[in-house]
C-alpha cells in the first residue's frame, strides 16, 4: 500500500510539473519566425497583422512615387507603352490606398483621378510627345496641390518634384 501511495504521489507530482511547464510555455511569446502569419493565435490576430503590413496611405504614396518617376522616365525615353503601364498602376495604387484610408479618397478623386489622371492617360495612350509631356506636368501640379490640401505640403519639397518640373529639350 505504501508503494502504491508513493507511486500515486509521484505520478500526481509529475503531472503537475508537466502542466506547470506547459502553462509557462503558453505564457511566453513565440520567438519570431518566417511563419509570422500562420503562427498568429487566431484569425483576428492574423487579419490585424495583414492590415499592419499593408500600412496606410503613405505606403501607397511611396509606390505611387516610384511609378511617377518611372512614368516620367518613360516619357523622356519615348516609351509610351511603359508610361501607360505605370500610369494605370498609379491609379490602382491610389484606389487601394484610400480603401485603407477612406479620409484620403475625396481629394484623391476630385483633385487627381477624375481630371488630371484621365487627361494624362489619354495623352500617353495617344503617344503624342507634346501632349504627353504637357499633361504629365499638369498632373504633377495636381499631385502637389493635393499634398497641400491633405496638409502635407512638405512632400512637395523633395528631389522628385524638382527633377520632374520640366522635360529636357530632346
C-alpha positions as CSV (number, residue, x, y, z in Angstrom):
1,X,0.0,0.0,0.0
2,X,2.8,2.4,0.9
3,X,4.4,1.6,-2.5
4,X,1.1,2.4,-4.3
5,X,0.7,5.6,-2.3
6,X,4.2,6.7,-3.2
7,X,3.7,5.9,-6.9
8,X,0.4,7.9,-6.8
9,X,2.0,10.9,-5.2
10,X,4.9,10.7,-7.7
11,X,2.5,10.5,-10.6
12,X,0.5,13.5,-9.4
13,X,3.7,15.5,-8.8
14,X,5.0,14.6,-12.3
15,X,1.7,15.5,-13.9
16,X,1.6,18.8,-12.0
17,X,5.1,19.6,-13.3
18,X,4.1,18.9,-16.9
19,X,1.0,21.1,-16.6
20,X,3.0,23.9,-15.0
21,X,5.7,23.7,-17.7
22,X,3.2,23.9,-20.5
23,X,1.5,26.9,-18.8
24,X,4.8,28.7,-18.6
25,X,5.5,28.0,-22.3
26,X,2.0,29.2,-23.2
27,X,2.5,32.5,-21.4
28,X,5.9,33.2,-23.2
29,X,5.6,34.9,-26.6
30,X,6.6,32.8,-29.6
31,X,10.0,33.6,-31.0
32,X,9.9,35.4,-34.3
33,X,9.9,33.1,-37.3
34,X,9.2,33.0,-41.0
35,X,5.6,31.8,-40.2
36,X,4.6,35.1,-38.6
37,X,1.1,34.9,-40.1
38,X,0.5,31.2,-39.7
39,X,1.5,31.4,-36.0
40,X,-1.0,34.1,-35.1
41,X,-3.2,32.9,-32.3
42,X,-6.4,33.3,-34.3
43,X,-7.9,34.9,-37.4
44,X,-8.5,38.2,-35.7
45,X,-4.8,38.5,-34.9
46,X,-3.9,37.2,-38.4
47,X,-6.0,39.9,-40.0
48,X,-4.6,42.6,-37.7
49,X,-1.1,41.6,-38.9
50,X,-2.1,41.7,-42.5
51,X,-3.7,45.1,-42.0
52,X,-0.5,46.4,-40.4
53,X,1.7,45.1,-43.1
54,X,-0.2,46.9,-45.8
55,X,0.1,50.2,-44.0
56,X,-1.9,53.3,-44.6
57,X,-2.0,55.8,-47.4
58,X,1.7,56.6,-47.0
59,X,2.6,53.1,-48.3
60,X,0.5,53.8,-51.4
61,X,2.1,57.1,-51.9
62,X,5.6,55.6,-51.8
63,X,4.6,53.2,-54.5
64,X,2.9,56.0,-56.5
65,X,6.1,58.0,-56.2
66,X,8.1,55.2,-57.7
67,X,5.7,54.7,-60.6
68,X,5.6,58.5,-61.1
69,X,9.3,58.5,-61.6
70,X,9.2,55.6,-64.0
71,X,6.4,57.3,-65.9
72,X,8.5,60.5,-66.2
73,X,11.5,58.5,-67.4
74,X,9.4,56.5,-69.9
75,X,8.0,59.8,-71.4
76,X,11.6,61.1,-71.6
77,X,12.6,57.9,-73.4
78,X,9.6,58.0,-75.7
79,X,8.5,54.6,-74.3
80,X,4.8,55.4,-74.2
81,X,3.6,51.8,-73.7
82,X,5.7,51.7,-70.5
83,X,4.4,55.1,-69.4
84,X,0.8,53.9,-69.9
85,X,1.5,50.8,-67.9
86,X,2.9,52.8,-64.9
87,X,0.3,55.4,-65.2
88,X,-2.5,52.8,-64.8
89,X,-0.7,51.3,-61.8
90,X,-0.6,54.8,-60.2
91,X,-4.4,54.9,-60.3
92,X,-4.8,51.4,-58.9
93,X,-2.4,52.1,-56.1
94,X,-4.2,55.3,-55.1
95,X,-7.5,53.5,-55.1
96,X,-6.1,50.7,-52.9
97,X,-4.6,53.5,-50.6
98,X,-7.9,55.1,-50.0
99,X,-9.6,51.8,-49.5
100,X,-7.3,51.6,-46.4
101,X,-7.6,55.2,-45.5
102,X,-11.1,56.5,-46.7
103,X,-10.4,60.0,-45.5
104,X,-7.9,60.4,-48.4
105,X,-10.5,59.5,-51.1
106,X,-12.2,62.8,-51.6
107,X,-9.1,64.8,-52.6
108,X,-7.6,62.0,-54.5
109,X,-10.6,61.6,-56.7
110,X,-11.6,65.3,-57.0
111,X,-8.1,66.7,-57.5
112,X,-6.4,63.9,-59.4
113,X,-8.2,60.8,-60.6
114,X,-11.2,62.4,-62.3
115,X,-9.3,65.1,-64.1
116,X,-5.6,65.3,-64.5
117,X,-5.1,61.5,-64.3
118,X,-7.6,60.9,-67.1
119,X,-6.1,63.7,-69.3
120,X,-2.6,62.4,-68.9
121,X,-3.8,58.8,-69.5
122,X,-5.3,59.8,-72.8
123,X,-2.2,61.8,-73.8
124,X,0.1,58.9,-73.0
125,X,-2.1,56.5,-75.0
126,X,-2.0,58.8,-78.0
127,X,1.8,58.7,-78.0
128,X,1.8,62.5,-78.8
129,X,5.1,63.7,-77.2
130,X,4.0,67.3,-76.7
131,X,0.6,66.4,-75.2
132,X,2.1,63.6,-73.0
133,X,4.7,66.0,-71.5
134,X,2.1,68.8,-71.1
135,X,-0.5,66.5,-69.4
136,X,2.1,64.9,-67.2
137,X,3.2,68.3,-65.9
138,X,-0.4,69.3,-65.2
139,X,-0.9,66.0,-63.3
140,X,2.3,66.8,-61.4
141,X,0.8,70.2,-60.3
142,X,-2.4,68.4,-59.2
143,X,-0.3,66.0,-57.1
144,X,1.4,68.9,-55.4
145,X,-2.0,70.7,-54.9
146,X,-3.4,67.5,-53.3
147,X,-0.4,67.4,-50.9
148,X,-1.3,70.9,-49.8
149,X,-5.0,70.0,-49.4
150,X,-4.1,67.0,-47.4
151,X,-1.9,69.2,-45.1
152,X,1.4,67.6,-46.1
153,X,2.9,70.4,-48.2
154,X,6.4,69.4,-47.2
155,X,6.0,66.4,-49.6
156,X,6.4,68.9,-52.5
157,X,9.9,69.9,-51.3
158,X,11.9,66.9,-52.5
159,X,14.1,65.9,-55.4
160,X,11.3,64.0,-57.1
161,X,9.4,67.2,-57.8
162,X,12.4,69.3,-58.7
163,X,13.7,66.6,-61.1
164,X,10.3,66.4,-62.9
165,X,9.5,70.1,-63.0
166,X,10.2,70.1,-66.8
167,X,11.3,67.9,-69.6
168,X,14.6,68.4,-71.3
169,X,14.6,69.6,-74.9
170,X,15.4,66.4,-76.8
